[in-house]
Amino acid sequence: MVNKLLISLVAVLFGFMSFGSIQANTYEYTPVPKDENTRVAYVGAIYQEDGGYYADADFIEWYEGEAANAIFREREADSGMDEAPDGYYIVNDDTTVERLKLAPDAQVFMQIYDRTGDVAEADTVWNEQISLDKFLALLEDDSAMNLRDYPYHLSIVNGVVVKITQQFLP
């Protein structure tokens, strides 16, 4: 009887210990760090030319948090609102499109896209790395979730895009 009680107690103790080691998905949105090599743009098209890939980029100014609120109040003074909706604000005063070369090994990080063919099932997976080829295919897909509608943080080194990070839009 004492052995069964001891075994039961040990089993319960190990059960509590294993539950204590389970960690919930604590990933949540964090802004893409700003640096001198990263600019934000809408990517209208990516195409192959002269053995390489190129992107058409319309650079924008991306603001979040209090910076977004400040520029929103400055530019939308008559809106009757004091804060930028959804916590971000985009300025696109210059719609000039620039052609940029992509590194063949450019890294691509996505937040949300249609993974299953059913856009209703699309969910957010923070900074999910996908191949450049997969990104190209997704960008060309004109389904209900058009990835050309999202801004991207482009890390550019010596005039070549080495990293593409999709900006999450709440």
N, C-alpha and C positions, 0 to 999 in steps of 0.2 A: 504494500500500500504506500509506504514511504517512497519507494523507488518510482512508482507511477506519479505520485505527487511531485517529486523532484523533476522527473522527465517533463511533466506538464508545465511546471514553472519555467524550466529552461527553454522549452518550445515557445512559450508565451514571450519570454524575454528576448529570444532571437527574433521572433516576429516583430516586436516593437523596434528592435535595432534595425531590422531591414527596412521597415517603413520610415524610420528616421533618415535613412540614407537616400531615399527617393527624393529627387529634386524636380520641382515643377519647371516647365519651360519658362524661364525668367527673361527670355529675350523680349525686348520691347524696343520701340523706335528710339534711335539715337541719331542725331544729325550727322551727316557725312562731314568729317573734319575738313576744314578749309586749309588749303596750302597754296603756294605760289604756282604749282603745276596743274591745279585742278580748276576747271571752269564748268559751268552748268549750261546745258544746251538741249534744245529739242533736236532729235535726230530724225530728219525727214526721209533719208534713204541711205542705204549702204550698198555699194556696188563694187564689182571686180573690174579692174582695168590695169593693163600693163603688168599682169602677174601679181597684183596686190589688191588689197581691199581699201576702199575709201568711203568716208562718211560725209554727208551733207549736214552741217551743224548750224543751227540758228541759236547763237549764244544769248543767254538771258541773265538777268540778275535775280538770284533766289534769296529771299529773306525768310527767316523764321523767328518765332518768339517775339521779344520786344522790338527787335529791329524791324520785323514785319509790321508790327503795330505802328511804329513811328512812320514808316514810309507810307503805310495805308492811310493814316490820318493826314499826312501831307498831300497825298494824291487824290484821296477820296473824301475830302472835307465835307462835302454835301451829302454823304451817304447816310448820316444819322447814326453811324456806328463808330465806336471808339477803338475797336480791335479788328485785326484782319480775320476774316472768316477762316476757320479751320487752322489758325495759327501760322499761316504762311502767306506770302505775297510775291508775285512774279512781276518784274518789270521787263518789257521787251520793246524798248524804244527804237532799237536798230534791228530790223528784220533781215539784214544781209545774211546770206547763207555762205558759209566758208567750207571749202573742201579740205578734209583732213585725212591723212594716211593712217591706217590702222596697223599696228604691229601684228604679225601673223600669230603671235602667242599672247595677244591682248587678253587680259582677264576680264570676265563679265560677271557682275553680281546683281542678281535680281531680288526684288522684294515680293512681287506678285505678278503672276501671269497664268494663262490657261494651260494647266499641266495635263488635263484629262480629255479635252475636247468639249467639255461642258463648262462654259464660263461661270455658271452658277456655283460650281465647285471650286472656283479659284480662291485660294486662301493665301495669306501672307506667310512667307518663310523668309526671315530676315537674312539678307546677304547670302542667298543661295548662289553658289558659283555654278555657272553653266558654260558650255563651250561657246566659242565665237560662232561656230557653224550653227549651233542651236539658236543662238540669239538672232543670227541673220534670218533663219527660217521663221522665227516668231515675229520678227519685225515685218516680214513680208506678208504674214497672215492677216487678212482683212476681216477677221471674225469680229464678234461683238466686243472683244477686249483688244482694242487697237493700241499697241505699244508705242506707236509714234505720238500718242497723246501724253506721254510721260516725259518729264525732264530727266536728263542723265548727267551725272557728274563725270566729266571726261578728264582723266589724268593724262597730261600731254608732256612728253619728254622729248626734247630736240625736234619738235614739230610732229611727233608721231604719238597717236593715242595708244597708251599701254594698258589702260584700265577704264572700264565702263561700269558705273554703278547707277542702277535705276533709283530715282528719287521716289520714295513712298509718298502717295497723296492720300490724306485721310478722307 
